[in-house]
Amino acid sequence: MVTQEIVNIKSNDLFKLLTIGYAGFFIPVSVVSAVLSLFEIVPTLLNKTEYYGIEGFAIAIVTAPIYLFLMVGATWVFLIIGMRISRVALKIFK
């Protein structure tokens, strides 16, 4: 049963899966953003300040892993809580 396999996934495996999934999105987007900022096409924003050139490139590259792990951490916490609740619900209604 697919539901049991999803509910019984280990927390480490879920964290790895989320990290790979989010990295597949955030890394290419941050590289494109960094290159566009390097060539002064689109600014990189940090604290409502626009940065271009090398500064914009560096900010885009440095902040990408921070955003990545913030998103992974937040999603992981919500999914772990939901999976714990669903495990209890499956035991009750089985």
Secondary structure by P-SEA (a helix, b strand, c coil): caaaaaaaccaaaaaaaaaaaaaacaaaaaaaaaaaaaaccbbbbccccccccaaaaaaaaaaaaaaaaaaaaaaaaaaaaaaaaaaaaaaaac
